Amino acid sequence: MLRVAVVGSGPSGVYTAQSLVQQSGVPGVRVDVLDRLPCPYGLVRYGVAPDHEKIKSLQQNLRAVLEDQRVGFVGNVEVGERGLTPERLLELYHAVVYCVGAARDRRLGVPGEDLAGSHSATDFVSWYSAHPDAADNGFRLDGPSAVVIGVGNVAVDVTRILARGADELRATDVPQGALAALAASRVRAVHMVGRRGPGQAKFTTKELRELGGLGSARVSVDPADLALDPAFADSSALPAVNRRNLEVVRGWAAGAAEGSGAAARDGAAEAARTISLRFFLRPVELLGEDGRVAAVRFERTEPDGTGGVRGTGRYEEIEAQLVLRAVGYKGVALPGLPFDQARGTVPNEAGRVLRDGVPSPGEYVAGWIKRGPTGVIGTNRPCAKETVTSLLADAAELAGRPVPADPIGALRDLGHEPVAWRGWLSIERAESDLGRSLGRGRVKIPDWPGLRAAAREDADLRAAAREGADQEA
């Protein structure tokens, strides 16, 4: 039997496990999917906005893989902690596939970035998604203006959550603390700002259009920003998605019915909030008062004729008591694995980890840590398949090495407290119970103690049942 550990239970990790057990020609494969969290699904649980139910429903597809009898979920186990090094993992498994994503957000690199009230969008997403590392948030929602720097889907998500009414989020699984904070929010103007034009923006059209469908917000675009984009007059050379994006933005700039927002379409005098899309503005400094951010200073940019932009020496300031940067992700080095700091990836060849340029037997990568933060969720499927193809080509040699029959027991010996699939099901039940007690649907548990206590509940019940059976006997 070939025993494989997959580190990370997000889409890339689960697709890797699925590809491993579905491949023909291998008589027996057992896959343990390890995760530092006691909950599976990675960014599908902790990165997809709570109001994106269709995308969140992907969890059911991932669930089907993790419930396969050849696959085991092993949560609450962190590689690099309590002696669980990559070297030790290779003593427990014939092969290890690292699917640890790109956990760090990119910084702006401008003065004032560390002022109170300045955060990464990643942290904001983790907060409203109930990631246990973000239980103590500190987000300032008591000022009238917020600035979101970036024009990708993450920027669209956080802009939408800031502008959406709390009543619209009550039916989602957003944690109760975040819901209460958003209900009390005094943010009335959200500015989403990009350094290039709408023709180069990275958001997808579906997500962009959602901003115009909010009942609580009105979208505005400065026509002067659009006029700077060479694609504004002729977008025929753009990829299809960029052309569609430009049409949506053009409609907002013209006040067209398609994108003017529900409040405007209904003839309301003024929406509860406004969303302003700004382009050709590059952040150069975050300005503070009493140690907190108060505004962002931008330099006006213009196309440089080669697809980029250059500064014009003209500046403007936008008031902001909250600043969220959404300018991309970067991989984080895992102790014991080689790492390319410039690319933010583990050096690899078709998924095989390279140490000093040579494939390291039994070590593989898939997902963002393999290729960088590119593509959408579905992009992870062919990426995982390529890695698995490499692994299975090496399987005969790998399987000849002896490994323990019970690697989970070895993890416990190292001091870990693994949460199995039954523990995760117990967390699900606890979240459903929490939601019922609040008069809502299922509500996520947002903290480590709560998650671990819920996971232990199943083990405690089974232990009590065994004890009762022993007494009866």
GIBEL-V512710 format. One record per helix or strand. SS is the DSSP state (H for helix, E for strand). FROM is the first residue (numbers start at 1). TO is the last residue. If there is no record, write none. Layout:
SS_FROM_TO / SS_FROM_TO
//
This chain:
E_2_7 / H_11_22 / E_29_34 / H_43_46 / H_53_56 / H_58_66 / E_71_75 / H_86_92 / E_95_98 / E_104_105 / E_111_111 / E_116_116 / E_118_120 / H_121_128 / H_132_134 / E_145_149 / H_153_163 / H_166_169 / H_176_183 / E_189_193 / H_198_200 / H_205_212 / E_217_221 / H_223_227 / H_230_232 / H_240_253 / H_262_265 / E_273_278 / E_281_289 / E_292_303 / E_309_319 / E_322_325 / E_329_330 / E_340_340 / E_345_345 / E_348_349 / E_352_355 / E_358_365 / H_368_371 / H_379_393 / H_395_398 / H_407_413 / E_419_419 / H_421_437 / H_448_472
//
